[in-house]
Amino acid sequence: MRLDANGHPLCVLTVHAHPDDEASKGAPTLAAYADLGVRTVLVCCTGGEEGDLQNPALREPGGPFHGVEPEAEKAVMARLRPIELSRSAEIIGFHEVVMLGYRDSGMVDSPANQNPACFHQADLDEAVGRLVAVIRRTRPQVIITYNDDQRGYPHPDHVKVHDVSVVAFERAGDPTWYPWAGPVWQPLKMYYTVWTKTRMRMVHDAMIAKSGKSPFDEKWLSRPSHDDRVTTRLHIASHMHARSQALLAHATQVDPTEAWWFGLDDDELSALYPWEDWVLARSAVSSPEADAVEICLFDGIAEVMALPTGVDRPQRLVELERTSTT
């Protein structure tokens, strides 16, 4: 296990809304850090009970949803999603998975939003306290959470993840908050996840070239861009498999024939765009200059991740005019 300058084990903690989010956002990064000797902790805020079945093959004979009446599907889903999460976490290499204990809030304006047990309805201070207790026990130097701009996908649970995480980051090191939650621990850096338009457009164009079609329609290509905010770009080509294999572990949520996820294979993605991009949102240590790019989430804390031999240091991303063919 790697240590920081004070002899504390290096740890990164990532906060997600539902089972499967850990697979679609940052799986290669977390898998790479686990292999580099960094402790990795996943906090999943809900059980994903409101997820819809996305894989029609599971309704075929022998599948867990075969013959299940629509009104009974949610109960089957609630049983399967923790099993899928466990498989995904094992693939990515998480050292610990913590369920924060809330119910899935469902999509915007759905009846599930009103369930008093759902994450959307949770009292902010109470939810922050739960996360602070995890932070103080696991002592991460780095925390990963969702972006502050959720216009592209304003799921109530994703919005809540951001709101809870940023407050927990500040309060974890403050002894006046949650004295019951254990000895204080102040994380040093917080990062936001981001799906850059640069990557999306490159994948879109590669799919057009490969098969003549792409699932990235105008709805996706016109989403707000955060490319100019990216401060940190990690070379994760060696761990691209963690994304695809973890996604496949979520059999209820991911159709293995869906081009949106699997239109390019791991090797094609690694050759096309071997980076995962992050926004440094909070830092108690050195931050990159305006025109510089971090290549490790632990920059300023410890030397952990380096570029492969022969790979040039990445440049800052800029917002590009859309030139892709739909």
C-alpha positions as CSV (number, residue, x, y, z in Angstrom):
1,M,0.0,0.0,0.0
2,R,1.4,3.4,-1.0
3,L,1.8,6.1,1.7
4,D,1.7,9.9,1.6
5,A,4.4,12.2,3.1
6,N,2.8,11.8,6.5
7,G,2.8,8.0,6.4
8,H,-0.9,7.7,5.7
9,P,-2.1,5.1,3.2
10,L,-3.1,6.7,-0.1
11,C,-6.8,6.4,-0.7
12,V,-9.3,7.7,-3.3
13,L,-13.0,7.6,-2.5
14,T,-15.6,7.9,-5.3
15,V,-19.2,8.8,-4.7
16,H,-21.9,7.4,-7.0
17,A,-25.7,7.5,-7.2
18,H,-26.6,4.0,-8.3
19,P,-25.1,0.6,-9.0
20,D,-23.7,0.8,-12.6
21,D,-22.5,4.4,-12.3
22,E,-19.2,3.2,-11.0
23,A,-18.8,1.2,-14.3
24,S,-19.7,4.1,-16.6
25,K,-17.8,6.9,-14.9
26,G,-14.1,6.3,-14.0
27,A,-13.8,2.5,-13.9
28,P,-10.4,2.5,-15.7
29,T,-9.1,5.2,-13.4
30,L,-10.1,3.4,-10.2
31,A,-8.8,0.1,-11.5
32,A,-5.4,1.7,-12.4
33,Y,-5.0,3.2,-8.9
34,A,-5.9,-0.1,-7.2
35,D,-3.2,-1.8,-9.3
36,L,-0.8,0.9,-8.3
37,G,-1.3,0.2,-4.6
38,V,-3.8,3.0,-3.8
39,R,-6.8,2.0,-1.6
40,T,-10.0,2.6,-3.5
41,V,-13.4,3.1,-1.9
42,L,-16.8,3.2,-3.6
43,V,-19.7,4.9,-1.9
44,C,-23.0,4.0,-3.6
45,C,-25.8,6.2,-2.3
46,T,-28.8,4.1,-3.4
47,G,-29.7,0.6,-4.3
48,G,-30.9,1.4,-7.8
49,E,-34.4,0.0,-7.1
50,E,-36.1,2.2,-9.7
51,G,-33.9,1.1,-12.6
52,D,-35.7,-0.2,-15.7
53,L,-34.7,-3.4,-17.4
54,Q,-32.4,-2.4,-20.3
55,N,-31.4,-5.9,-21.5
56,P,-34.3,-7.6,-23.3
57,A,-32.4,-10.9,-23.3
58,L,-33.1,-11.3,-19.6
59,R,-36.8,-11.7,-20.5
60,E,-36.1,-14.8,-22.6
61,P,-36.6,-18.3,-21.2
62,G,-34.0,-19.0,-18.5
63,G,-33.6,-15.3,-17.8
64,P,-34.5,-13.9,-14.4
65,F,-37.3,-11.8,-15.9
66,H,-38.9,-14.5,-18.0
67,G,-42.6,-14.7,-17.2
68,V,-42.4,-11.9,-14.6
69,E,-45.4,-9.6,-14.6
70,P,-44.5,-5.9,-15.0
71,E,-45.6,-5.0,-11.5
72,A,-43.2,-7.6,-10.1
73,E,-40.2,-6.5,-12.1
74,K,-39.1,-3.9,-9.5
75,A,-38.8,-6.6,-6.8
76,V,-36.6,-8.7,-9.1
77,M,-34.5,-5.6,-9.9
78,A,-34.0,-4.8,-6.3
79,R,-32.7,-8.3,-5.7
80,L,-30.3,-8.4,-8.6
81,R,-28.7,-5.0,-8.6
82,P,-26.6,-5.5,-5.4
83,I,-25.3,-8.7,-6.9
84,E,-24.3,-6.9,-10.1
85,L,-22.7,-4.1,-8.1
86,S,-20.6,-6.7,-6.2
87,R,-19.4,-8.2,-9.5
88,S,-18.6,-4.9,-11.0
89,A,-16.7,-3.7,-7.9
90,E,-14.6,-6.9,-7.9
91,I,-13.7,-6.3,-11.6
92,I,-12.6,-2.7,-11.0
93,G,-10.7,-3.8,-7.9
94,F,-12.4,-1.7,-5.2
95,H,-11.1,-2.4,-1.8
96,E,-14.4,-1.5,-0.1
97,V,-17.9,-0.8,-1.2
98,V,-20.1,1.3,1.2
99,M,-23.9,1.5,0.6
100,L,-25.0,4.9,2.0
101,G,-28.5,3.4,2.6
102,Y,-31.0,5.4,0.6
103,R,-33.6,4.3,-1.9
104,D,-33.4,5.1,-5.6
105,S,-35.3,8.4,-6.3
106,G,-36.3,7.5,-9.9
107,M,-36.2,9.9,-12.8
108,V,-37.2,13.6,-12.6
109,D,-40.9,14.1,-11.6
110,S,-41.6,10.4,-11.2
111,P,-43.7,9.2,-8.2
112,A,-40.5,7.6,-6.7
113,N,-39.3,11.2,-6.1
114,Q,-41.8,11.5,-3.3
115,N,-40.8,8.3,-1.4
116,P,-39.6,9.5,2.0
117,A,-36.9,6.8,2.0
118,C,-35.4,8.0,-1.3
119,F,-32.1,10.0,-1.6
120,H,-33.9,13.0,-3.2
121,Q,-36.0,13.4,0.0
122,A,-33.1,12.9,2.4
123,D,-32.3,15.7,4.8
124,L,-29.0,17.3,3.6
125,D,-27.3,17.4,7.0
126,E,-28.3,13.8,7.8
127,A,-27.0,12.6,4.4
128,V,-23.8,14.6,4.7
129,G,-23.2,13.1,8.2
130,R,-23.4,9.6,6.7
131,L,-20.8,10.4,4.1
132,V,-18.6,12.3,6.6
133,A,-18.5,9.1,8.8
134,V,-17.3,7.1,5.8
135,I,-14.7,9.8,4.9
136,R,-13.3,9.9,8.5
137,R,-13.1,6.2,8.7
138,T,-11.5,5.5,5.3
139,R,-9.3,8.7,5.3
140,P,-9.1,9.5,1.5
141,Q,-6.8,12.2,0.3
142,V,-8.8,12.4,-2.9
143,I,-12.6,12.4,-3.4
144,I,-14.4,12.0,-6.7
145,T,-18.0,13.2,-7.2
146,Y,-20.4,14.5,-9.8
147,N,-20.2,17.7,-11.7
148,D,-21.8,20.9,-10.4
149,D,-23.5,21.4,-13.8
150,Q,-26.1,18.6,-14.2
151,R,-28.0,20.2,-17.1
152,G,-27.1,17.3,-19.4
153,Y,-28.6,14.7,-17.1
154,P,-30.5,16.2,-14.1
155,H,-31.3,12.9,-12.3
156,P,-32.4,13.8,-8.8
157,D,-29.9,11.3,-7.3
158,H,-27.0,12.6,-9.3
159,V,-27.8,16.2,-8.2
160,K,-28.0,15.0,-4.6
161,V,-24.6,13.2,-4.9
162,H,-23.0,16.5,-5.8
163,D,-24.7,18.5,-3.1
164,V,-23.9,16.0,-0.4
165,S,-20.3,15.4,-1.5
166,V,-19.2,19.0,-1.6
167,V,-20.5,19.7,1.9
168,A,-19.1,16.5,3.3
169,F,-15.6,17.4,1.8
170,E,-15.7,20.6,3.9
171,R,-17.2,19.2,7.1
172,A,-15.1,16.0,7.3
173,G,-12.2,18.0,8.7
174,D,-14.3,20.3,11.0
175,P,-14.6,18.9,14.6
176,T,-17.8,21.0,15.2
177,W,-19.7,18.8,12.8
178,Y,-20.8,15.3,13.6
179,P,-18.7,14.5,16.6
180,W,-20.2,11.1,16.6
181,A,-18.7,10.3,13.2
182,G,-15.2,9.7,14.4
183,P,-11.9,11.6,14.4
184,V,-11.8,14.4,11.8
185,W,-10.1,13.9,8.5
186,Q,-9.7,16.6,5.8
187,P,-9.4,15.3,2.2
188,L,-7.0,17.3,0.1
189,K,-8.5,17.2,-3.3
190,M,-11.9,16.9,-4.9
191,Y,-12.6,16.0,-8.6
192,Y,-15.7,16.1,-10.7
193,T,-16.5,13.5,-13.3
194,V,-17.0,14.7,-16.8
195,W,-17.8,13.2,-20.2
196,T,-16.0,15.5,-22.6
197,K,-17.4,16.5,-25.9
198,T,-14.0,16.0,-27.4
199,R,-14.1,12.3,-26.6
200,M,-17.8,12.0,-27.5
201,R,-17.2,13.5,-31.0
202,M,-14.1,11.3,-31.6
203,V,-16.0,8.2,-30.7
204,H,-19.0,9.3,-32.8
205,D,-16.8,9.9,-35.8
206,A,-15.0,6.6,-35.3
207,M,-18.3,4.7,-35.2
208,I,-19.5,6.4,-38.4
209,A,-16.2,5.3,-40.0
210,K,-16.5,1.8,-38.7
211,S,-20.2,1.0,-39.3
212,G,-21.8,4.0,-40.9
213,K,-23.9,4.9,-37.9
214,S,-23.5,6.2,-34.4
215,P,-25.9,6.3,-31.3
216,F,-24.6,9.7,-30.4
217,D,-27.4,11.8,-31.9
218,E,-27.9,15.6,-31.7
219,K,-29.3,15.3,-28.2
220,W,-25.9,14.1,-27.0
221,L,-23.7,16.1,-29.3
222,S,-25.5,19.4,-28.3
223,R,-25.1,18.9,-24.5
224,P,-23.3,21.6,-22.6
225,S,-19.6,21.3,-22.9
226,H,-17.2,21.2,-19.9
227,D,-14.1,20.6,-21.9
228,D,-12.4,23.9,-21.1
229,R,-12.8,23.1,-17.4
230,V,-10.8,19.8,-17.5
231,T,-7.6,20.1,-15.4
232,T,-6.6,16.5,-15.2
233,R,-6.2,13.8,-17.9
234,L,-5.2,10.3,-16.9
235,H,-3.7,7.8,-19.4
236,I,-5.8,4.7,-18.7
237,A,-5.5,2.7,-21.9
238,S,-4.0,-0.3,-20.0
239,H,-7.2,-0.5,-17.9
240,M,-9.9,0.2,-20.5
241,H,-11.1,-3.4,-20.0
242,A,-12.4,-2.4,-16.5
243,R,-15.0,-0.2,-18.1
244,S,-16.4,-2.8,-20.5
245,Q,-16.3,-5.7,-18.1
246,A,-17.8,-3.8,-15.2
247,L,-20.6,-2.6,-17.5
248,L,-21.3,-6.1,-18.6
249,A,-21.6,-7.1,-14.9
250,H,-24.7,-4.9,-14.7
251,A,-26.7,-7.2,-16.9
252,T,-30.0,-5.7,-16.0
253,Q,-28.9,-2.2,-17.0
254,V,-26.6,-2.8,-19.9
255,D,-27.5,-4.5,-23.2
256,P,-24.3,-6.2,-24.4
257,T,-25.3,-5.5,-28.0
258,E,-25.8,-1.8,-27.4
259,A,-23.5,0.3,-29.6
260,W,-23.7,3.2,-27.2
261,W,-21.5,1.3,-24.8
262,F,-19.8,-1.3,-27.1
263,G,-19.7,0.2,-30.6
264,L,-15.9,0.3,-30.2
265,D,-14.0,-2.4,-28.4
266,D,-11.4,-1.8,-25.7
267,D,-8.5,-1.8,-28.1
268,E,-10.2,0.7,-30.5
269,L,-11.2,3.0,-27.6
270,S,-7.7,2.8,-26.2
271,A,-6.1,3.8,-29.5
272,L,-8.6,6.5,-30.2
273,Y,-8.9,8.2,-26.8
274,P,-6.7,6.7,-24.0
275,W,-7.6,9.3,-21.5
276,E,-10.1,9.9,-18.7
277,D,-10.8,13.5,-18.0
278,W,-11.4,15.2,-14.6
279,V,-12.1,18.6,-13.2
280,L,-10.2,19.6,-10.1
281,A,-12.9,21.4,-8.0
282,R,-11.2,21.7,-4.6
283,S,-7.6,21.5,-3.6
284,A,-5.6,22.2,-0.4
285,V,-2.4,21.5,-2.2
286,S,-0.8,22.8,-5.4
287,S,-3.1,23.2,-8.4
288,P,-2.1,23.2,-12.1
289,E,-1.4,26.4,-13.8
290,A,-4.0,27.7,-16.2
291,D,-2.4,26.1,-19.3
292,A,-1.0,23.0,-17.5
293,V,-2.6,19.5,-17.1
294,E,-2.3,17.1,-14.2
295,I,-1.6,13.5,-15.1
296,C,-2.4,12.0,-11.7
297,L,-5.2,12.7,-9.1
298,F,-2.5,12.7,-6.4
299,D,-0.4,15.4,-8.0
300,G,0.8,17.6,-5.1
301,I,0.3,14.7,-2.7
302,A,2.4,11.8,-3.9
303,E,3.9,10.5,-7.1
304,V,1.6,7.6,-8.2
305,M,0.6,7.6,-11.9
306,A,3.0,8.4,-14.7
307,L,2.7,8.5,-18.5
308,P,3.7,5.4,-20.4
309,T,7.1,5.6,-22.2
310,G,6.7,7.5,-25.5
311,V,3.5,9.2,-24.6
312,D,3.6,13.0,-24.6
313,R,2.1,15.1,-21.8
314,P,-1.5,15.9,-22.7
315,Q,-2.7,19.3,-23.6
316,R,-5.7,21.3,-22.3
317,L,-8.9,20.6,-24.1
318,V,-10.8,23.4,-25.8
319,E,-14.4,23.6,-27.0
320,L,-14.5,22.6,-30.7
321,E,-17.0,23.6,-33.3
322,R,-19.1,20.6,-34.2
323,T,-18.0,19.0,-37.5
324,S,-19.2,15.4,-37.0
325,T,-21.7,13.8,-39.3
326,T,-24.9,12.6,-37.7
